[in-house]
Each structure stands twice: as C-alpha cells, then as structure tokens.
Amino acid sequence: GAFNALKLRPRRTIVFVGFSGEEYGLWGSKFYAEFPVIPLSKTIAMVNLDMIGRLGNRAISVSHSDFVPELEPMIKRSGAELNSKIDVHLMGPREPSDHSVFHSRQIPSVHLFAGFHADYHTPADTADKLTFAGVVSISRLAAVLVWRIAEEGLHLN
C-alpha cells in the first residue's frame, strides 16, 4: 500500500514476505533462506514485524544486529522523525523469530515487536484485544526504516 502510492522508487528492491510455521521451528523463514526470491548474497537487510498487535502505551521494542554500525542511528533517526517512543537494543544471540535465520547468516536484521503480554501464544490472544493505533505506529516505523535502508544501504563491519 504505502510504497505503491509513492511516485518514487527506492534505489534497491524491497521484497515483502509472509512467513509461516515460526512457532514450529522457523519453517517459513528457513525455507526462504534456502530458496530466496533474491539471492541472500544480494540481500542487504531483513526487517521483521512480529507480534505487533498489542503495543498499548509501551515503547516499540526494536532489536538489531550488532555488525552494522549505522543501523542503530538509522533506527533512532526513523523513530525520531515519527515521534515514536522506541526501545532500541542489540539483538540477542537466540531471539526465536524469523529474523534470527537471517541474522545468523550475517544479514543485518531488525526486529520490531510490541512486547509480551499475558495472552502471548495462547487462545486468549484474540482480535478484540488488538491496539490498532499501535499497529499503525509500528507499521509506519517499519515503512520509514525499510525505505531508508533501501535508499541508503548498509555496510557490514
């Protein structure tokens, strides 16, 4: 939606992927890493939106790979431009989400996350509990960040 509405095109291709089977062992992201649309050698970053539906009044949790020096300032600049409350930190060695497949292959990764809640991964996590303003906030941050990465690129240490 947002990218199609722009008259401009970024310098680099942006690929949108919806993974499946994360809870069963990252099946979708592992499959994509084995059979990518664009070779992983040409993939400059992975931005993962996982569990973004229940932000509430919390800051957006943004973890990122530590082997790209300009990634954290890029994230902070994007958050500041949107006046978003963000909590930026380095990615843990074993974050159990789709970005970890890319991070382990030295592809710079960012994980946007609304945070844990009492219903996390239970049948009680129902659609009526979504905070749509939070989804919009995280989606805007993702869009600005993805555009910036596609335009400016990233450089590995």
C-alpha positions as CSV (number, residue, x, y, z in Angstrom):
1,G,0.0,0.0,0.0
2,A,2.3,2.8,1.2
3,F,5.1,2.0,-1.1
4,N,2.9,1.6,-4.2
5,A,1.3,5.0,-3.5
6,L,4.7,6.7,-3.9
7,K,5.7,8.1,-7.2
8,L,9.4,7.4,-6.3
9,R,11.1,4.1,-6.3
10,P,13.9,3.2,-3.9
11,R,17.4,2.5,-5.1
12,R,17.1,-1.1,-4.0
13,T,14.4,-3.7,-4.4
14,I,12.1,-4.3,-1.4
15,V,10.7,-7.8,-1.0
16,F,7.7,-8.5,1.2
17,V,7.5,-12.0,2.6
18,G,4.8,-13.5,4.9
19,F,6.4,-16.4,6.7
20,S,4.5,-19.4,8.3
21,G,5.4,-22.0,10.8
22,E,7.5,-19.8,13.1
23,E,6.3,-21.5,16.3
24,Y,7.1,-24.9,14.8
25,G,10.8,-24.1,14.2
26,L,11.0,-21.1,11.9
27,W,9.9,-23.3,9.0
28,G,8.9,-20.4,6.6
29,S,12.0,-18.3,7.1
30,K,14.3,-21.3,6.9
31,F,12.7,-22.3,3.6
32,Y,13.0,-18.8,2.2
33,A,16.7,-18.7,3.2
34,E,17.2,-21.9,1.2
35,F,15.1,-20.8,-1.8
36,P,15.1,-17.0,-1.8
37,V,13.4,-14.8,-4.4
38,I,16.6,-12.7,-4.5
39,P,19.9,-14.4,-3.6
40,L,20.8,-13.9,0.1
41,S,24.2,-12.6,-1.1
42,K,22.3,-9.6,-2.5
43,T,20.0,-9.2,0.5
44,I,21.2,-6.2,2.5
45,A,18.7,-6.4,5.4
46,M,15.7,-8.1,6.9
47,V,13.1,-6.2,8.9
48,N,10.8,-8.5,10.9
49,L,7.4,-7.4,12.3
50,D,6.4,-10.0,14.8
51,M,3.6,-9.7,17.4
52,I,2.9,-6.1,16.7
53,G,-0.8,-6.1,17.6
54,R,-0.8,-5.2,21.3
55,L,1.5,-2.3,21.8
56,G,-0.7,-0.3,24.1
57,N,1.3,2.6,25.8
58,R,4.6,0.7,25.7
59,A,7.6,1.8,23.6
60,I,8.1,-0.2,20.4
61,S,10.8,-2.8,21.0
62,V,13.4,-2.6,18.3
63,S,16.3,-5.1,18.4
64,H,19.0,-5.0,15.7
65,S,22.1,-6.8,14.5
66,D,25.4,-5.6,16.1
67,F,27.6,-6.0,13.0
68,V,26.3,-2.9,11.1
69,P,27.5,0.4,12.7
70,E,24.9,2.7,11.0
71,L,21.9,0.5,11.8
72,E,21.2,1.9,15.3
73,P,21.4,5.6,14.3
74,M,19.2,4.8,11.3
75,I,16.6,3.3,13.6
76,K,16.8,6.1,16.1
77,R,16.5,8.7,13.3
78,S,13.5,7.0,11.9
79,G,11.8,6.8,15.3
80,A,12.6,10.5,16.0
81,E,11.1,11.6,12.6
82,L,7.9,9.9,13.5
83,N,8.0,11.0,17.2
84,S,7.7,7.3,18.1
85,K,8.6,6.0,21.5
86,I,11.2,3.2,20.9
87,D,13.4,1.0,23.0
88,V,16.4,0.2,20.8
89,H,18.8,-2.7,21.8
90,L,21.1,-5.2,20.3
91,M,19.7,-8.5,19.1
92,G,20.1,-11.4,21.4
93,P,22.0,-14.4,20.1
94,R,18.9,-16.6,20.1
95,E,15.8,-14.5,19.5
96,P,13.2,-17.1,18.4
97,S,11.7,-15.3,15.5
98,D,12.1,-15.2,11.7
99,H,14.8,-12.6,11.7
100,S,17.2,-14.9,13.5
101,V,17.5,-17.1,10.4
102,F,18.9,-14.0,8.5
103,H,20.9,-12.6,11.4
104,S,22.7,-16.0,11.8
105,R,23.7,-15.7,8.1
106,Q,25.2,-12.3,8.7
107,I,22.3,-10.4,7.0
108,P,21.6,-7.3,9.0
109,S,18.3,-7.7,10.8
110,V,15.8,-5.6,12.7
111,H,13.0,-6.9,14.9
112,L,10.0,-4.7,15.6
113,F,8.0,-6.1,18.5
114,A,5.1,-4.8,20.6
115,G,6.2,-6.7,23.7
116,F,5.0,-9.7,25.7
117,H,1.5,-9.8,27.3
118,A,-0.4,-12.3,29.5
119,D,-2.2,-13.8,26.5
120,Y,1.0,-14.3,24.4
121,H,0.8,-17.5,22.3
122,T,-2.5,-18.6,23.9
123,P,-6.0,-18.9,22.6
124,A,-6.9,-15.9,24.7
125,D,-4.9,-13.6,22.3
126,T,-8.0,-12.6,20.3
127,A,-8.6,-9.9,17.7
128,D,-10.7,-7.7,20.0
129,K,-7.6,-7.0,22.1
130,L,-5.6,-5.5,19.2
131,T,-4.5,-1.9,19.6
132,F,-4.8,-0.6,16.1
133,A,-3.0,2.7,16.8
134,G,0.0,0.6,17.9
135,V,-0.1,-1.5,14.7
136,V,-0.2,1.7,12.7
137,S,2.7,3.2,14.7
138,I,4.9,0.1,14.3
139,S,4.0,-0.2,10.6
140,R,4.9,3.5,10.0
141,L,8.3,3.0,11.7
142,A,8.9,-0.1,9.6
143,A,8.0,1.7,6.4
144,V,10.3,4.6,7.1
145,L,13.1,2.3,8.2
146,V,12.7,-0.1,5.2
147,W,12.7,2.9,2.8
148,R,15.8,4.4,4.5
149,I,17.7,1.0,4.3
150,A,16.7,0.6,0.6
151,E,17.8,4.1,-0.2
152,E,21.0,4.4,1.9
153,G,22.1,0.8,2.1
154,L,24.1,-0.7,5.0
155,H,27.8,-1.6,5.4
156,L,29.0,-4.6,7.4
157,N,31.8,-4.2,9.9
